[in-house]
Amino acid sequence: MTLQYSYYQTMEDYVKSFSLYKCDVAMIEPALYDYHYAQIKPIYSYINETIANRMTDDEDGEIFRELLKDLQVNNRKEVHALPLFLDYGILYYRQDIKPHPPETWAQLSNEIDYIDDIPNFSRTDTVYIGQFNEYREFYYNLFENVLNTRKPITYEVVESETNHTINQFKQLFDKEIIDEYAWHLNSEYGVIRFNDEKALYMRNWSSFLYNVTYEYSQKEGPQFGIAKMLYSDDRYESSRAINKGIYICVASSVQESNFNDAVLLVETFSSKSFMEYLIEANIFYDIPVYHSLLEDGYKKDSDYCKRINCEFFLGLAEDHVISTYSVFYQESFLDKLNEFFETAKQFFKAATEDEMDITGDKSSEAITLESLMSTFSDYFEDKYVELKSATTIIMIIIVAIEILITSIVTYYLIKHRNFIEIRRSSPLFLITMLVGIILAFASILTFIGKPTTFICILRPYILVLTFGLTFFSLLLKTFRIKVIFDKVNIQVKDSNLVMYLCVLLGFELILVTIWSVAAGMKPQVKVVSREMHYYMCQNTESLGEYIQTILIIYNGLTLVYGCYLAYKVKNVYSEYNESKVIGLSIYGIVICMIILMFIVNINGLDHTTLFLIQSLMIILSADIILVFMFTPKLWKLHINIISEIPYDKPNEEERKASLPPEEEKKNSLPPEERNISIKNNVTTD
């Protein structure tokens, strides 16, 4: 069979060849593979065995597996192309002008200070061509720097590194190191301009190495070199190299009679044995996907290796990033990146409002780094509960009203603390509960906005204090009622209960302090699905998870014990007995906590829904205590004030009538017997 082939210089032409030129087999990169997926013939069932065998290869299986990830974005698990060669991102530079190229963006930025003194280089030419013509080229410029972070690739790392990179690019534009002309160059035109000696540096792909080599071999004097890509000064090591695979596939327009031959050609051309033949025949100009072909000692001295500089690319291979596309790709990501790219153009140009008025084009509006990043933040969808959202604003209004109401209740309680109903309910513990309720409402505000490390450490303290001051106070008041009516010899004065409260609360605060110091929570992104991921506070160490589990079990047991106490005192009756309202409050809190635990563990809920549910459960729990514990007291206080009944100093008859039966019986005893009867069983100090 005679093999016919064509080479089209620009990317746009060979994309058109899928339909326009009716080719059977074509090369394609990951972005175009995904974009033109419908025009690629499904051949997975024919090549799946080949894929499996190459992925399990002892020498090159790892790199093969990584390359295939770029073809599996958007849940396309079936791979319909095979990697043909690797395309490294490298820095081309004029070796005759700069024998040693810069290694960092800052070094490149500082070259403007002495660029005019460099002979044989016109200041009107471009210092650095960075491929910023359209989003695909901009994508690699941007994320090459982001990937150089050497940190685990998380959404927060990508965001912070992108912010840093955009600032660096802005400085290069401001200093005219990247000029307006260079902005409009794509990969192919960048090579042409570099070959015409119109640029000092150029970021481009290794697949253009032959083109540059051929052009410069015709010149007398000018020479070029290749180096690693630039990186940020705050990196501890040198830059990493991005590889993208160039894949061979069968076009959907393939003639049926040629289909089997086309599949065979895809498998053969991408095979290790055929690649080795190309290298030995000295007719191959790219980097094979099988690095083992370059690692054999005798091949390093071959004409092929001398031509493409195998030693340099093997050095890159030791520290490269392969799955650049699949690492970042999400649904509609390229559309969002294109929007970001268009906005970034205006940011880099530093367009003024005067220019906007002249052109009348809103897209020319001056853009700040913050507004630019907010455009790009669409990539980090549903990051956190935003302050400007309608749900957040409504919740803030509700929280403000609840805090105001609770503050008014606290004021009236303190002002009328000598009212007999309030005095016999222990004003100290009522105030403690109200402080806890105010903290409960305030805790909702800590879930608004992008969480910081400080907020993540603060939240457990607020939640522990909220739960302790409210529920533990209820628990101890119920405990006192049970002790009195069970005639147990335990100290239950207010001073004793305050000590018990400090012990219960102190244990939790000690655990939280150990948690925050040794294994504090930090803001991280929880990935629910490809479409949903958001910031939340998560443990960074296993110790934090253990402490969190202990706190949950500890508070769960106190809830169960509180329910038990509420049940035991449910039949206790006295005119001033609070057992029923305390029991209702405890039951209400327990129900809210159970509902909350079930809901927050449902997979698939977005951050706004979780925020809304958590906030409503907190508000409901606090309102239950306000309604059951304080409404009856405020109502009696209101009636008392209207009736103008004095209550500051109750008379002896009122005092006796207010005592529980045991106390009344105790007071009726002779003085010498009164002191030894039911020791310390009192309701107040």
Residue pairs with C-beta under 8 A, 6 or more apart in sequence:
1 261
3 265
6 17
6 21
6 23
8 14
8 17
9 188
10 188
11 32
11 186
11 187
11 188
14 26
14 27
14 28
15 32
15 36
17 23
17 26
17 251
18 26
18 36
18 39
18 251
18 252
18 253
19 39
19 253
22 251
22 253
23 251
23 253
24 250
24 251
24 253
24 254
24 255
24 258
24 261
24 262
25 248
25 249
25 250
25 251
25 254
25 262
25 265
25 266
26 248
26 249
26 251
27 84
27 246
27 247
27 248
27 249
28 36
28 40
28 81
28 246
28 247
28 248
28 249
29 87
29 244
29 245
29 246
29 247
30 70
30 71
30 73
30 244
30 245
30 247
30 325
30 326
31 136
31 139
31 325
31 334
33 40
33 70
33 71
33 81
33 247
33 249
34 71
34 73
34 74
34 76
34 325
34 329
35 334
37 76
38 252
39 251
39 252
39 253
40 80
40 81
40 249
40 250
40 251
40 252
41 80
41 249
41 250
41 251
41 252
41 254
41 259
41 262
42 78
42 80
43 80
43 249
43 250
43 263
43 266
44 78
44 79
44 80
46 263
47 79
47 82
47 263
47 266
47 267
50 82
50 267
51 68
51 79
51 82
54 60
54 61
54 64
54 272
55 61
55 64
55 65
55 68
57 64
57 272
59 290
59 291
59 292
60 272
60 289
60 290
60 291
60 292
63 289
63 291
63 322
64 83
64 289
66 322
66 323
67 83
67 86
67 245
67 289
67 322
67 323
68 79
68 83
69 322
69 323
69 326
70 244
70 245
70 322
70 323
70 324
70 325
70 326
71 79
71 80
71 81
71 247
72 79
72 326
73 325
73 326
73 329
74 329
74 331
75 530
80 249
80 250
81 247
81 248
81 249
81 266
82 247
82 248
82 249
82 266
82 267
82 270
83 245
83 246
83 247
83 248
83 270
83 289
84 245
84 246
84 247
84 248
84 269
84 270
84 289
85 207
85 245
85 246
85 275
85 286
85 287
85 288
85 289
86 206
86 243
86 244
86 245
86 246
86 286
86 287
86 288
86 289
87 205
87 206
87 207
87 243
87 244
87 245
87 246
87 286
87 287
88 205
88 206
88 241
88 242
88 243
88 287
88 313
88 316
88 320
89 140
89 144
89 203
89 204
89 205
89 206
89 229
89 241
89 242
89 243
89 244
90 203
90 204
90 205
90 206
90 209
90 226
90 227
90 228
90 229
90 241
90 316
91 101
91 201
91 202
91 203
91 226
91 227
91 228
91 229
91 230
92 194
92 201
92 202
92 203
92 204
92 212
92 224
92 225
92 226
93 101
93 200
93 201
93 202
93 224
93 225
93 226
93 227
94 121
94 197
94 199
94 200
94 201
94 222
94 223
94 224
95 223
95 224
95 225
96 120
96 221
96 222
96 223
97 118
97 119
97 120
97 121
97 200
98 118
98 200
101 201
101 225
101 227
102 108
102 111
102 201
102 230
103 227
103 228
103 230
103 231
103 238
103 239
104 230
104 231
104 232
104 233
104 235
105 145
105 168
105 171
105 172
105 230
105 231
105 232
105 233
106 168
106 232
106 233
107 230
108 127
108 128
108 172
108 177
108 201
108 230
109 168
109 171
109 172
109 175
109 177
111 127
111 177
112 127
112 175
112 176
112 177
115 121
115 123
115 127
115 200
116 123
118 200
121 200
125 197
125 198
125 199
125 200
126 178
126 179
126 181
126 182
126 193
126 198
126 199
126 200
127 176
127 177
127 178
127 179
127 199
127 200
127 201
128 172
128 177
128 178
128 182
128 199
128 200
128 201
128 202
128 203
129 178
129 182
129 185
129 190
129 193
129 194
129 199
129 201
129 202
129 203
129 204
130 137
130 141
130 169
130 172
130 178
130 182
130 202
130 203
131 137
131 138
131 140
131 141
131 185
131 186
131 187
131 190
131 203
131 204
132 138
132 141
132 178
132 182
132 183
132 184
132 185
132 345
132 348
133 183
133 184
133 185
133 186
133 189
134 186
134 338
134 341
135 334
135 337
135 338
135 340
135 341
137 186
137 187
138 337
138 341
138 344
139 334
139 337
140 242
140 244
140 324
141 169
141 203
142 162
142 165
142 166
143 242
143 324
143 328
144 203
144 229
144 239
144 242
145 161
145 164
145 165
145 168
145 230
145 231
145 232
146 157
146 158
146 161
146 162
146 165
147 153
147 240
147 242
147 321
147 324
147 327
148 229
148 231
148 232
148 235
148 239
148 240
149 157
149 161
149 235
150 235
150 236
150 237
150 240
151 157
153 327
154 524
154 525
155 380
155 383
155 525
155 527
155 533
156 523
156 524
156 525
156 535
158 328
158 379
158 380
159 373
159 377
159 380
162 373
162 376
163 369
163 373
164 232
165 232
166 344
166 347
166 369
166 372
166 373
167 369
168 232
169 178
169 344
169 348
170 347
170 348
170 350
170 369
172 178
173 348
173 349
173 350
174 350
178 348
180 349
182 190
182 193
182 199
183 345
183 348
185 193
187 204
187 205
187 208
188 208
190 199
190 202
190 204
191 202
191 204
191 208
191 211
191 212
193 199
193 202
194 202
194 204
194 212
194 224
195 211
195 212
195 215
195 216
197 222
203 229
203 230
205 244
206 226
206 286
206 287
206 308
206 313
207 246
207 286
209 226
209 285
209 308
210 285
210 286
212 224
213 307
216 222
216 223
216 224
226 309
226 312
228 238
228 239
228 241
228 316
229 239
229 240
229 241
229 242
230 239
231 238
231 239
231 240
240 319
240 320
240 321
241 316
241 319
241 320
241 321
242 320
242 321
242 324
243 320
243 321
243 322
243 324
244 324
244 325
245 289
245 322
246 286
248 265
248 266
248 269
248 270
249 266
250 259
250 262
250 263
250 266
254 262
268 274
270 289
272 288
272 290
272 293
275 284
275 288
275 289
275 290
275 293
276 290
276 293
278 284
279 288
279 293
279 299
279 302
279 304
280 302
280 304
282 302
282 303
282 304
282 307
284 304
285 307
285 308
286 308
287 294
287 308
287 313
288 294
291 314
291 317
293 299
294 300
294 305
294 310
294 313
294 314
295 314
299 305
299 310
300 310
300 311
304 310
305 311
321 327
328 379
330 379
330 530
330 531
331 530
331 531
333 379
336 376
336 378
336 379
337 376
337 379
339 375
339 378
340 372
340 375
340 376
340 378
340 379
342 363
343 367
343 371
343 372
343 375
344 372
346 363
346 364
346 365
346 366
346 367
347 367
347 368
347 369
347 372
350 366
351 364
351 365
351 366
351 367
352 366
353 365
353 366
355 364
356 362
356 364
356 365
356 366
377 383
380 525
380 533
381 531
381 532
381 533
382 532
382 533
382 534
382 606
382 607
382 608
383 450
383 525
383 533
383 534
383 535
383 607
384 449
384 450
384 451
384 534
384 535
384 607
385 391
385 392
385 447
385 448
385 449
385 607
385 608
385 611
386 392
386 449
387 393
387 448
387 449
389 608
391 608
391 611
391 612
392 448
392 611
395 444
395 448
395 611
395 612
395 615
396 445
396 448
398 619
399 441
399 442
399 444
399 445
399 615
399 619
402 441
402 619
402 622
402 623
403 438
403 441
403 442
405 626
406 434
406 437
406 438
406 441
406 622
406 626
407 438
409 434
409 626
409 630
409 634
410 431
410 434
410 435
410 438
412 634
412 637
413 422
413 427
413 430
413 431
413 434
413 630
413 633
414 427
414 431
416 422
416 637
416 647
417 423
417 427
418 647
418 648
418 649
419 633
419 636
419 637
419 640
419 647
420 576
420 647
420 650
420 654
420 658
421 576
421 633
421 636
421 637
422 430
422 633
422 637
423 684
424 576
424 658
424 683
424 684
425 477
425 576
425 578
425 633
426 477
426 494
426 497
426 684
428 494
428 498
429 473
429 476
429 477
429 494
429 497
430 629
430 630
430 633
432 469
432 473
432 501
433 469
433 470
433 473
433 474
433 625
433 629
434 630
435 469
436 465
436 466
436 467
436 468
436 469
436 470
436 471
436 473
437 466
437 470
437 622
437 625
437 626
439 462
439 465
439 466
439 469
440 466
440 470
440 618
440 621
440 622
441 618
441 619
441 622
442 462
443 459
443 462
443 463
443 466
443 618
444 614
444 615
444 618
444 619
446 455
446 458
446 459
446 462
447 611
447 614
447 615
448 611
450 523
450 535
451 523
451 535
451 536
451 537
452 523
453 520
453 522
453 523
455 523
455 537
456 520
456 521
456 522
456 523
456 537
457 516
457 520
457 521
459 521
459 537
460 512
460 515
460 516
460 521
460 551
461 509
461 512
461 516
464 505
464 508
464 509
464 512
464 551
465 505
465 509
467 555
468 501
468 504
468 505
468 508
469 505
470 589
470 622
470 625
471 558
471 559
471 562
471 586
471 589
472 501
472 504
472 505
472 558
473 501
474 562
474 582
474 585
474 586
474 589
474 625
474 629
475 558
475 561
475 562
475 565
475 586
476 497
476 500
476 501
477 497
477 578
477 582
478 562
478 565
478 566
478 569
478 579
478 582
478 583
478 586
479 492
479 497
479 500
479 565
480 492
480 497
480 683
481 569
481 572
481 577
481 578
481 579
481 582
482 488
482 565
482 568
482 569
483 490
483 492
483 681
484 492
484 660
484 662
484 681
484 682
484 683
485 569
485 572
485 660
485 662
487 662
487 678
487 681
488 681
489 679
489 680
490 680
491 680
492 680
492 681
492 682
493 680
493 682
493 684
493 685
494 684
494 685
495 685
504 558
507 554
508 551
508 554
508 555
511 547
511 550
511 551
512 547
512 551
514 547
515 521
515 543
515 544
515 547
515 548
518 541
518 543
518 544
519 539
519 540
519 541
519 542
519 543
519 544
519 547
520 540
520 544
521 537
521 538
521 539
521 540
521 544
522 537
522 538
522 540
523 535
523 536
523 537
523 538
524 535
524 536
524 537
524 538
524 540
525 533
525 534
525 535
525 536
526 533
526 534
526 535
526 536
526 538
527 533
528 534
528 603
528 604
528 605
528 606
529 604
532 604
532 606
534 606
534 607
535 607
536 607
539 545
539 548
559 586
559 589
559 590
559 593
562 586
562 590
563 586
563 587
563 590
565 586
566 579
566 582
566 583
566 586
566 587
567 583
569 579
569 582
569 583
570 579
570 580
570 583
572 579
574 660
574 661
575 657
575 658
576 658
577 660
578 629
581 628
581 629
581 632
582 628
582 629
584 624
584 628
585 624
585 625
585 628
585 629
588 620
588 621
588 624
588 625
588 628
589 621
589 624
589 625
592 617
592 620
592 621
592 624
593 617
593 621
595 617
596 613
596 614
596 617
599 605
599 613
600 610
600 613
600 614
605 613
640 647
650 658
656 664
656 667
659 667
660 683
662 678
662 681
663 681
663 682
663 683
666 674
666 677
666 678
667 674
669 677
